[in-house]
């Protein structure tokens, strides 16, 4: 009997153990929780799936789960220690705010991948979000503001050794730094964000490489973008960097960065400042109205060194429109060597190009037009090339009055090749021996257009007749000057002659042109696949433009 009783007792113990294990497993597998500062102990699910504090929700949710934060104000400091989605109900009404200005982080993500933070306002912390040794996370559609805290290095987002994170469609306002990539943070993608009133810099990249900054609005900050101290291989493209009270872009002691197709305008100091930087590429930008009429120290593009023992070498300035800067369009200083300046339009500045003791510069295939005080200045033109030495081709100068009559020797004995043969060199001894007699659209001087294709998803089986495209050009170009007959989609498909309409489709205050393409013709060129990038090309007032948009196909 005792033996039978012992067996029954053991069976009961094992059964209870299995039940507890099952309950524990169920409790641990909570894929969604809800947080509301109005929840109380009488709320159904209290303490299991419903909480009044965000940190308690983070602690309860399973790895990979979602923490739904309902509208309210939460005075917490959060630590995220697992992959999850932290999702506010409404970014304007779901507020994470320190009860007082704090030296702690609002949200600290450490040693974790797979975190998404969205739809929150976060403010009054040292770092609103701190990504530390954390990779492959996403920060999207948040508002990060510091409310004018005056301590050092307060940031909307700070990264430390954090790679391959996506930061998109956020607003950064009134921080010291909007985003600060630091300490070897690489491969991060910063796109579609708005930065304003950040009191040191909108974006700072320090000792971090191979990051991409694309399609951001960087307007009315102190510095716009700072890239410095061995931050190499970064790409800054298609951003609006305007109206900042210091430099638009500052590159300091860094190399092989690409500054592509940005609008850099109306910044109070330099539009673009490169100091002791090597092999950077400045291509396809519109750089206008930077600097001051009364202060001669600032200009459109400046290449300089801080120490006489340092240099800045091998930089490329190509395919840009550099105009209306009240001092120099481009200025190169002492110890700046081997700079290539080509395929630019440099017009209506005070000085076009000013070279002061820089060496081995090569200046060719530029349109240098109507710069008021001087088209070009060179303290020692014999140390630089004002034409391409192999092609024997120089620049177009709006004040050049020579003729292409073949009256000279060598290449100047050829009439009709577009190279002036008289009154050379121009504008003075040691300058351009092979000036062009007419303005040229250089091969890489292509305007970067913003293109929006509708529908976003192309249904191959639908009966729709049209694919609609809206084309928006950079500031300074009029979409009314686009030649409709030259527009092509994928180099093949022409738009219909009507309807054609000029409006403001995306309500950004910049006019766009609407054209329509035959859907069957578009389908014929996109081919099979889940998505396709559609490239649209054309000309505005004789200058080529190009833009693209990616659509899904089903």
C-alpha angles and dihedrals in degrees: 000000000000090000092051091048091050091052091050091049091050091050091052092050091050091047092051090048091054091048092050090047090051092048091048091050092050092047092050093052100073108146097178135031133176128219126196127162086221095058116111138181088276092061112109109253092022112169093008109057102348124064141164094218127059094218090057089053090050090051093050102044120091123247107281092020132125130252108203110203113197123211115290142092118280121193099201145121109225132208118193112201103165139042109277146129116256103194128179122209095228123001091217095051104030102080131181104194132166111236087233134006102294137203088208130087122264092215119008114195109186131177092346138120130194100044121142120192117187147158099020137124108219122186150155097034129116090243113013087203124010118194107194120181086335125134141189096021129138130223110187141165098000134134115228117187133159099198093231099304107179103207122111123278099000105166142186089220125006122187127195117187089336118148139193097006122154116225110179144156096005129137119229114192134171098351124133087241122009093206124002116190106195145167104022100324106164141179096019119153117215111185141159097004128142120225124186139156094007102158101218106018140335093222128011123185114190124177090341128118144195096026124144126222110188138169096351126149107231103176134150100003128126099253116008105208125356120193113178152151107030094331097148136175096021120150121218108184142162095357128142104231104175144139096018117153096229129023121338092218126005121193112187124180095336135117146211096020120150121222104189136177098337130149105234108178146142095013112154097230126020120346089213124006122189116185120181092340125142135208096359117154122221105188137163099355130143106226114181144152096006121151129017139289091226100042114064095191097082134065147155097280124005127185113190147142129234096208127043087224092059131073141198114217146174099016120155126215108185142153096006131139106225111182148152096010106154093225125022124344089210128004127183121193138199117307092022105126141179096011116166116210114181145140093022130134107222111182145153096008123131090247120012102206122357119189116187114185093323115139141214094015116158115208117183145133092030128137104226106189137178100331102171110221098025136346090215140357126191123176090205112012092177088070092058139049117239090186134038103268097212099042093037089221125133135176140298112252119192091213096050110116101177123117136233098235103132091241096136138064132275110358088357088067089069114091121203099023093115093249118117114242100188135058093026141189097046138232090003143335112309095021131096114348094177109043120172117240096216137033114270132205098224118218097251097038093105121150114232108232128195109234127191118190121199133232095043088206117046109210106203091201099048122105095230113134105203144051109206122211127191116200122199123184131205120268110287096040126094117218086208087071093059113118102230093198092062098050113113134181112214088352088286118062119075122206123247114264089238150064094041120161139178114212142119103271096172095039093232096131093254120108119241135192120234119208131166131222128200107261095218091054091050092048089052092059102038096063125190128327142090095273141006136201109226115204119205121195135180145126134270115198089339096310117113121238133190135188139158144202131194120229134183121242126209 
